[in-house]
Structures are given as structure tokens and as C-alpha cells.
Amino acid sequence: MMDRRHALGGIVAMFGAQIFAPLARAAGLAPAAAIPVIDQGAPSIQVFTPDQRILMTALCERIIPTTDTPGAIAAGVPAYIEKLLADWAVAEDRGPILSGLAEIDARSRQDYKLPAVKATPEQQDALITLAMNDELPDGEEFFEAFRQMVIVGYYTSEIGITQEREYLPIPGEYNGAFPYSQVNKVYSA
């Protein structure tokens, strides 16, 4: 059976040299320094304030929303991100995420006159697009790290592997010409 760390090791290659440090450490691609191996349980420290946690959760769902398959929230991505930042990150790794959330909230208050946690999904999309386009202070750094955590968290979750993709623990024969239209899913092995 594939575990999350094994799947993580396979996924991080798609991000290349710009992999967010805690993801690289968790996949065993970077030295863990003084960070112990922690696989289960609650985060060792509280990373987010309650409002930051709500905003982070909402933004996870904006990156991978619920469609005909469950989205980031259903896959447990927010808890994964908090665990990753608490137990695989050092203080300087958390900085871009926490400041990015603060910048998004400040911009929401400026543009929409309300905190980002109370913004509509469309307004949250606009705010995260500003970060993606580096139109917020250090927005691109926040967006790239956050997007990586959401994607990796989702596609290494049970939902991501078994519902979004088709998981075959023991692949059958190779058929390189199998029509995608007959499957409509990408296979994970």
C-alpha cells in the first residue's frame, strides 16, 4: 500500500528546484537538520490563529475546489498544511505563508471593506490571483509555497489518490495506447 511519504517523494519532482523546503524535508530530499521525523498526531505547535486557519482553509478550497470529486477541505489538506508547517518547517519557512495570509487579509479589508475570511469565493479568487501575479508584497513567494502544499496535500491524500486519480496498487499490463476517453482519470501506481 502506498503511504503519504512515498507518494510525496514522487510528486515533489514536478516542482523542480523551487520545492518549498518543508515539502522537500518531508519527502527526504533535503536535510531535516534538527527536525525530528513526525508522522502522526496533532501538530506540535499552533501555527495559525483561528482567523488565519479559516482563511487558509478557504484558500485551499479555492485552489482545489469541490467539483464532481471532493475538494481540498474534504481531503484534509488544511490539517496537512498545518502539520507540515508545525513539524517539518522552521520559523523562516512559515514566514512567507503567515505574511501572505496577512497581506491577503489586508488587501481584502482595503478592497472589499471586510476581512478575507468573510469575502465571497469570487473575492477570495481575486485576492489569491493578486498573490499569484505578485501584486501583493511577496505574493508570488506565498502563492508558490501555498500552492505546492495544497497540491501535494491533496494528491497524497486518500481522496486525491483514489477518487481524483485511479489507484492501482498492483498495475496490470502496460498499454500505452489505452484511450483516455475510456478512463477519464489519471492512474496512480
Stockholm file with secondary structure:
# STOCKHOLM 1.0

chainA/1-189         MMDRRHALGGIVAMFGAQIFAPLARAAGLAPAAAIPVIDQGAPSIQVFTPDQRILMTALCERIIPTTDTPGAIAAGVPAYIEKLLADWAVAEDRGPILSGLAEIDARSRQDYKLPAVKATPEQQDALITLAMNDELPDGEEFFEAFRQMVIVGYYTSEIGITQEREYLPIPGEYNGAFPYSQVNKVYSA
#=GR chainA/1-189 SS CCCHHHHHHHHGGGGGGGCCHHHHHHTTSSCCTTCCCCCSSSCSSCCSCHHHHHHHHHHHHHHSCCSSSCCTTTTTHHHHHHHHHHHSCCHHHHHHHHHHHHHHHHHHHHHHSSCGGGSCHHHHHHHHHHHHTTCSTTHHHHHHHHHHHHHHHHHTSHHIIIIIEEECSSCCCCCTTCCGGGTCSEEEC
#=GC SS_cons         CCCHHHHHHHHGGGGGGGCCHHHHHHTTSSCCTTCCCCCSSSCSSCCSCHHHHHHHHHHHHHHSCCSSSCCTTTTTHHHHHHHHHHHSCCHHHHHHHHHHHHHHHHHHHHHHSSCGGGSCHHHHHHHHHHHHTTCSTTHHHHHHHHHHHHHHHHHTSHHIIIIIEEECSSCCCCCTTCCGGGTCSEEEC
//
